[in-house]
Amino acid sequence: MTYRVCFVCTGNICRSPMAEYVFRARVAEAGLADRVEIDSAGTGGWHEGESADPRTVAVLHDHGYDCDHVARRFQPSWFARRDLVIALDAGHLRALRRLAPTQEDARKVRLLRAYAHRSPGALAPDPDLGDDLDVPDPYYGGLDGFEECLEMVEEASAGLVAAVREHLEGRAA
């Protein structure tokens, strides 16, 4: 059975494609690529049909990730075909939960940084994160904001892979 994950930010040109491609690489490294389907979308349609922000692409490429991305808007009907919908900040979390057709669908929505871990194998969020689990929007800043975004995405991806693996193993049992 395929496990489906969708990353969501505002316009689907910065944070969510970055998360999609980093997570795709981590899933492949974990040997789960044939069992996990990954995509991304935005809460709004401002950039539908556009490529990822050039700064996103540059930072991903500089760190060894692929990025062949076209922006799109998240549709409520997609909940039925997603196991997990990952929001990049609290505003996205609220918007997605409002879009969810059912309570079950609303429970599929999680914040990416809730999966950040202090050490590999730990399943609790890093206590140093506190209540701020947002990945800041780098769009209006410089390249350093995109680097910071990548760092946060990479930190959380290991925990997300562990959670997905755990869920897949539970399905197999």
N, C-alpha and C positions, 0 to 999 in steps of 0.2 A: 504494500500500500504506500502511496506517495504522500508525504507530509508537505503542506504548502504554506509558505511564509511570504507575507507582503510587507515591505517597509514603506512608511508614509511620512512625508513632510509637507510643506506648504505647496511648492510649485513643482516638485519632482525633478529638480535640476541640480541640487546641491547635496543635501544630507541624505535623502533616501536612496538616490543612486549610489552614493558612496557606501552606504550600509549594505545595499544589495550586492555590490561587487566584492566588498571585503568578506561578507558572509558567504558568498558563493565560493570564494577561494578557501575559506576555513572549512566549509562543508566538504569540499573536494579533498582537502588535506586529511580530513577525518574519515575518508572512505565512504561518505554518505551521499555523494553526488547523484547516484542512481535512485535514491530514496527521498530526496528533498527537492522541491521545486521552489524557486525564489524569484520574486519580482518586486517592483516598487511602483508607487503612484503618489499623487499629490492630493491634498484636500481641496485645492482649487484647480481650475483649468487654464490659468494664465499662460502656461508654457506648453500646453499640449502640442505634440508634434515636433517640439524642439529637441535638440541634443542637450546633453548635460552641460552645465556651465563649464567653460574652458578651464577655469581654475580647478574645478572638481576633477576633470579629466587629467590635467597636468599633475596634480598631487597624487592621484591614483597611479598614473603611469610611473611617476618618480619613485613610488614605493612598490612597484612590481605587479600592480593589478591591471587587469583589462577593464575597459569601459566602452561599451557600444550601446548607448542608451538613447531612447526616445521617450520624452515625458508624456504622461497621461494622467487622467484624473480618476481617483478611486470612486467606484460605483457601489452603492449599497448591495446590489445583487451579488457582488464578489464575495461577500461574507460566506455564502453557501459553499464556495469552493476554496476557502482558506481555513487553515487550522489555527493560524496565528497571524495577527495583524500588529505590526510593531510601529508604534508612534515614536517620532524623534523628539517631541516635547509635549508638555502638558496640554497645550492648546490643541495639538493634533489628537491627543488622547480624548479630550472632551468632544471634539468635532466628530471623531470616528464613533464614539459611543452613542452620540445623538443620531448618527446615520444608521446604526445597527438596527435591522428589522426586528430582532428578538433579543431578549436578555442573554440567551446563550451566545448570540453573535457578539454582544457587547463584552462578554467575558473573554472573548478571543483577543481583545485589544490590550496591549501591554506597552510600557515604556522601555525603550532599548537599554537605557543605562541601569534599569533594575536588574539586568543580567551581569553587570560588572562585578568582578570578583577580586578579592584581595590576593588569592592564590589559586592556581589551577586545582580543580576538584572541589573547591568550596562552593556550596550551593546558595549561600546567603549573599545578598547584595553587600558591597563594600560599605562598612559603616561610616567611612570617611566621606561618602557621597552626601550624607545628610538627606534633606528633603528635596534638594535641587537635582532632579534627574534629567533635566533638559540637555540636549545637545544644542548649543547656541547656533543660531543661523549665521553662517559666514558671508552671506550674499552681499551685504553692504560694506564689508570690510576688505582687508587685504588678504594676501596669500597665507599669512600666518593663521588666520581664522580657519582656513581650510585644513591646514596642518593640524590644528587643535581638534577640529571635527574628526579627522581621520584617527587621531590618537584615541579619542573617546569611543569611536566606533570599534576600533581594534580591541580596546580593553573589554568592551561588552560582548564582543563576538564569541570569545572562548566560552563564556557562561551560557550564551544562547545555544551554541553547539551542544554543550553538555545537556541542557534542558531538552533540546530536540532529540538527542540520542536517547535520553531517558524515556521520553514519550514514545519513540519508535520501539524501544525494547519492551515497553509496556504493551504496545499494540501487538507485538509478536508473541507475547506470552498467552 
